[in-house]
């Protein structure tokens, strides 16, 4: 994966140095939902950043971007045996092992570097349908894992506790995948669209992959 990340950085540098008909700076923000492949529940997602678009002709462009991207997921609820503070099992009214329902949500924030190849379809004066796709690489910078109802913990942590996202139980900082986008550019240079990140790297060795979808706004200078 380190070799792929290095290759993406090289492509970003080459894109910025390539002579072309025109170049445009993009400011971008978006909001939507994120989760992982499988049974995890979705949580809120957002992104903010900028891109530098290099035009090759009237249709094709290449845009390296630098984004701050908030992703995450919520694990399926599961039953956890409750223990007393002295470490002995807690029993219910029938003398059986008591259980609590544990829920856990993860917020994972990344610095993300997509490299998007776009095709513009003219539909009017300075108006276009925009179709884009390309690879991305990302590095996790912060986030929290919040856990509620974990009866196996001691004291107040039975109700709630939190821990850093990255470095917890082997959660990986590096992420990479494919980003896709479809949108409409207005005459003012504003682009409204829908996009998705399709993760290709597992969040931990035997884990799942990131998945997110956003509605985004971009302004082209």
N, C-alpha and C positions, 0 to 999 in steps of 0.2 A: 504493500500500500504506500510505503514511503516513496517508491519509484513513481507511482502514479501521481502522487501529490507534487513531486518535483516536476513531472512532465506538465501538469496543469499550470504551475507557476511559470514555466518556460513559455507555454502557449499564451499566457496573459501578457508577458513581456513582449513577445513577438507581435501580438495583436495591437498593442499600443504603439509599436514602432513601424507598423506596416503602412506605406503610403496608400491613400484612398481618396475617393472623391470628396468626402466630407466626414467630419467627426462631430458627435454630439454627446453632451453630458446628460445623464439621466439621474433624477432623484426619484426614489422608489419607496413606497410603504404599502403594507398589506396586512390583512387580518383574516383568520379562518380557524381551522381545526387541525390538530395533529394527533397521531397515535402511533401504533406499530402494527405491522402485519399480524393478523390473528385475532384473538378474542379481547384484546385490550380495548378499553373505552377511550373515546376522544376527549381531549382537553383543548383549551384555547391556544391559538398560535398567532404569532405576529412577526413581521420583518420590517426593517428600515435600512436604507443604504443608498448606494449610488452605483452607476455604471458608466462606461465610456464606450459609446457605439462607434464602430468604424464601418463606413459604407463602402461596399465594393462596386455596386451598380445600383440601378433603380429598384432592385428587388432584394438583394442579399446584403446582410450586415453581420458583423461579429461583435459581441458585447461582453467584455470582461466586467464583472461586478464585484463589489465588496459590500457584504451585508452583515447585519446583526440579526440573528434569526432565533426566536424563541419557540422551541418545540416541546414535546412531552407526551405523556400517556398516563392512563390510570389502569392499574392492574385489576383483574377480576377479584371480587370479594371472595374471601375464603374463611372457613372456620378454623380457629386456633384454640388449643386447650389452654385454659386459664390456670395459672399457678399462684399460690399465695406468696407473700413477700419472703417467707422462710424457705421457699423452693418446693413446698409440698403441693400436690394437686388440689385445686379447689373443686369441691363437690356441690352438685345441685341439690334440690329438696328431696330427690329420690336416691341420693347417695351415689350418683353417677358423675363422671367427669364433666365439669362445666366447660362450655365453649363460648368464645366471643367471635364476633364477625370483624375481621380485619380488612381495612381498605388502605390502599397505598397509591399515592399520585406522585408523579415525577415531573419536575420542570427542568428542561435541559436547554441551555442557551449556547449558541454556537456563533463563531465568526465564520462566515461561509463565503467561498469564492466560486461562483458559477462562471462558466464560459458558454454564452448562448449564441447559437447560430440562428438567425431569423430570416424569414421570407415575408416580404411585404406585398400584399395584393391591393392595388389601387382600386377604390370604389367611388372616388369623387375628388374634388379639388382639395389636396392636402389631407385626404382621408384614406385610411388603409385598414384592411384586416391583417393582423400580425400573427404569424405562427412561428414558435421558437422551441428549440430543444438544445440540450447540451449537458456536459458533465459538471458536477460540482464536487468540491472537497471542503470539509469543514473541521474546525477544531473547537471542542467544548471548552467554555471558559468559566461558566458558573451554573448554578441551579440548586434546587433543593428536592429531596425526597421526603414527603410528609406521610406519616403513618398514623392511623387511628384505629383503636380497638384491638391492639396486639396484646392479648391476655397473657402471653408468655413473658412479658417484660415485668419489671419491678416498679412499684410505686406509681407516681403520676404518669409514667411512660406507658402504662396500660391504656390511658386515654389518648395520648398524643406524644409524638416525638418526631424530630426531623434530623436529617444528616445531609452533608454535601452530596450532590449528584455524582460527580466524577471522582473516582477513587473508591466508591462504595460497592462492595461485592464484585469488584472487577469490571465496573462499568467503563467502557472505553471512551476516550476523548475524541478520537478520530472518527469521522463519518465521511462517506462519499456515496455518490449515486448519480441519478439522472434527473434533471429538472425539465419540465415541459410547460408551455404557455400558449394560450390563445387569447387574443384581445382585439380591441378596436382603437385606432388612433384617430382622434378628433382633429379638426383643422387648427386648433390652438396648440397642438403638440402634447395634449393630455392623452394618455393611454389607459384604458380601463380593460382589465382582463381577469382571467382565471388561470391559476397555475398549480402545479403539484411537484413535490419532491418525492422521488421514489428511491429510498435508501437501498444500497447494495452491501453495506457493511453491518454486521450484527453489533448490537449495542454492548454485548458481552460474548464470551466465547461460545456459549450454548444458547444465546439469546435470540431476540427478534430484530427486525430492521425497521428504521424510522419510515414514517409515511405521513405526509401533510398535504393539505390543500388550502389555498388562499384566494381571496378576491384582492386584487392589487391595483394601485394607482401609480402611474409613472408620469413625470413631466420631463419633456425633452427640451433642452436649451439649444 
